[in-house]
């Protein structure tokens, strides 16, 4: 089986990130095509996704081109790493009333 798509993805992602040893790619094939699952270090997620997701979109587009060359449909799934933003609960910041803020100023 031709793993050109996996080699391409590995080369591109490892070139982008600061921790290339933490890059893990799983490749599964089914009747829908090829699914590439990517895992990177939490510190490197921003580099892989890019501003407004543009880097991830570009990688997905290039993977589809590589897949078309090999007569297969290739999709990319980027897993959220442990310690990523989704796993951190949102904490609301309590705001003070105007009276409380004035009392803090001791005017």
N, C-alpha and C positions, 0 to 999 in steps of 0.2 A: 504494500500500500504506500502511496506517495504522501509523505509528510512535509511537502514543500511549504504548505500554509503554516504549519507549526514552527518550522525553522524560521520562516519570515517573521512571524509574530515575536518569537523569542529574540531575534536580532534587533527588531525595532524597539521593543520594550526595554531590553537590557541597555540599549544605547541611550534611552531617555532617563532612566532612574539612577539614583545614587547608590542603591543597594541591589546590584544585579544578581547576587547570590540568593536573594529572597524571592525572585521571580519564579512562579510555578505555573505551568500550563498543562491543562488536561484536555485531551482531544477525544471526543466521542462521535461516532458515526451511527446514524439511524436512517429511517426512510425519508426524513425531512432534510437530511444533509449532514453537514459537519458542524458540531458545536465546540467552540474553543472556549474554555473557562480559564480566566486569568486571575491569579492572585499575586499581589505585590505587597511590599512593606507599607504600613500605614503612612509613613512619612513621604512615600512616593506617589500616593494616590492622586494628588493634585497635578503632578507632572504627567501622569497617564491620562487623566480625564481632561485636563486643560481648562482654559477659561471658557465658561458656558458649554463645556463638553465638546469643544471643537477638536481637540486632539483625539479623543476617543472616536468621534465621528469619522475623522480622517483615517484612523487605523482600521475601522470597520469597513470603510469604502475600499481601501487598498486590499484588505483580506478578501472582499467579494471579488475583486479583479483577479487576484491570485486563484481563487476558487473557480471562477469562470474559465480560466486558462486550463484548469484540470477537470473541467466538466462537473463541478460540484458546487453546492450552495454552502457558503461558510458564514456562520454567525459567531459573534463574540459576546461573551458574558463576562463582566468584570465584577468579581466578588468583593464585597465590602470587608476590609480586613478587621481582625480583632482590635479593638481600641479605636476604631474609626468613629466618625461623627455620629453615625446612626445609633451606635451603642451607648453614647453618652446621653443621659436624660437631660432634657431641657429644664433649667431652673429659672423660675421667674424672679426678677429682681424686685424687691419690695421698694416702692417709692414712698417718700415722705409727703405729708401734707405741707402746705405753706406755713402753717402755724408751727409744726414740728421743726421745719428748716429754720425758721426765725428764732425759735428757742435755742437751737444748736449754735446759732451765731452770737447769742447772748447780747443782743443790742438793747 
